[in-house]
Amino acid sequence: MKKLLILCLIIVFIISISFGKSFISIWNVKPEQLTLLYQIRLPHAILAFICGASLSVAGSVYQGLFRNNLASPYTLGIASGASLGAYLAYLFNFPFIFIFSFLGAIGTLFIIFVIPSLKGMSVSINKFLLTGVCLSFILSSFILFTQYLMSSFALKNAMHFIIGDISIVGWEALYYLIPVLVICFIILFKYHNELSLISISESHAKVQGVAVKKVQFISLIVASFLVAAIISYCGPIGFVGIIIPNIFRKYFPSNYCEILIGSFLAGGIFLLLMDLLSRTIISQGNFPIGIITSVIGGPIFLMLLLRSEKV
């Protein structure tokens, strides 16, 4: 499976940097195409892969921790919290947008998990998901309200904080995102055995000697950190974190070594394909990739919802 995914990644990556408004043969690059290839196409394709891989890995972690196929950065409200934090930082011209994005994600986690615990409430997985969905609507509505009051120029620049877009030129974003992805993936992969046991049941994991609360806390923070990093640059790109992990959890139900690696590779491939579609669907400019993933991911999400035995 991994060899097949790596082969698919190589093929899709070559296609992604070759096709666009003009064709570039990577075996025979013309001098006038060098800037387009190395300053636009190549970093753009790498960014698409990083976004897809990161969101997919984070989604697989949430699904394992909650033992629910509908858990994702978006159904839990974490993506909306991160998006709101990044949006406010942009709105008030604060530096280090990523920090505010992470604070927004952590704030959402606090509302969903900590407050019910402090009040001694027993909250089911379904209530966590419903609370997350409600928070997503509330936070997204706040962004939409403030955008309604903006000028048309400011609105255009801020739109990617609600619809998702990866039309970033150059390598600067990658200097931050690549180390974040590598470090977060290493930390999460370190706990793949513990995640496998927790995905079966917490009691089973405790019997096997797993420090469940510690693993849950670290995994939630690291996965949310990963989501916040992506959203601070690209905005919320929906459904990647729910569709891809579901596929690998179906074939490897309790093997998080395979699930994490598979989600990493397949998530990147999926978003590379969506990015290629977004760049070729209209003759001028790039179509926002968040719209493409929503159009394709929405029906798949509905299918998962109808088939789920837990909701």
C-alpha angles and dihedrals in degrees: 000000000000093000090050092050092049090051090049090048092054092048095045092045092053091048091048096055092040101052130060135096086331130023120246120193105212089202092057111024114183117226092244090054097055095089092047091049101043101032101037117012100039099047089040092055092046090050091051090052093047092049093049094044094047097047092045094050091047090050092051090053093050091048092051095046093048095034089225127118092213095060112110140138088272104043089049092051093238094119092051091049091050091046092051092050092050091045093053091049089052092044094054093037095243119167122237097039089182092066092055090046090054091047089053091052092047091047090056091049089051092053093047100042114014102046095053089047092051090052091048093242121158105225123190126216090252091056090050090055094045091048090050092050091049091049090050091056093046096048094043090050090055090053091048092049094053091044089055088062094049129100115257092252095051090043093056091052093047099045095092089067089072107026102032126240135182100191093130117145121215137013103282097099091050092057087067103032100048095058090044092052094046095048095044093047092050091051093048093044089052087064097044093116092050091047090051091055095043090051088062095047139311092238091053090050092050091051088054090054099257117153090227099184092048093049092045092050096047093043094049093048094046094045091048090047088054093049092047092051092054095044093049088065105025108022124229114329105189135220098011090101093053106036102048098045090050091060094054095040087056094055097032102031098175105012107102093175088068095034095054095045093043093048091048094054099035094045090054092047092049094053092044088058092046090049091051089052092048091053095049104035093085129035097232127043130345124300110228107264092215089067092050094051091047094051092050098033097045097071091043090051090050090052091052090048093053093046096045115110093197101059 
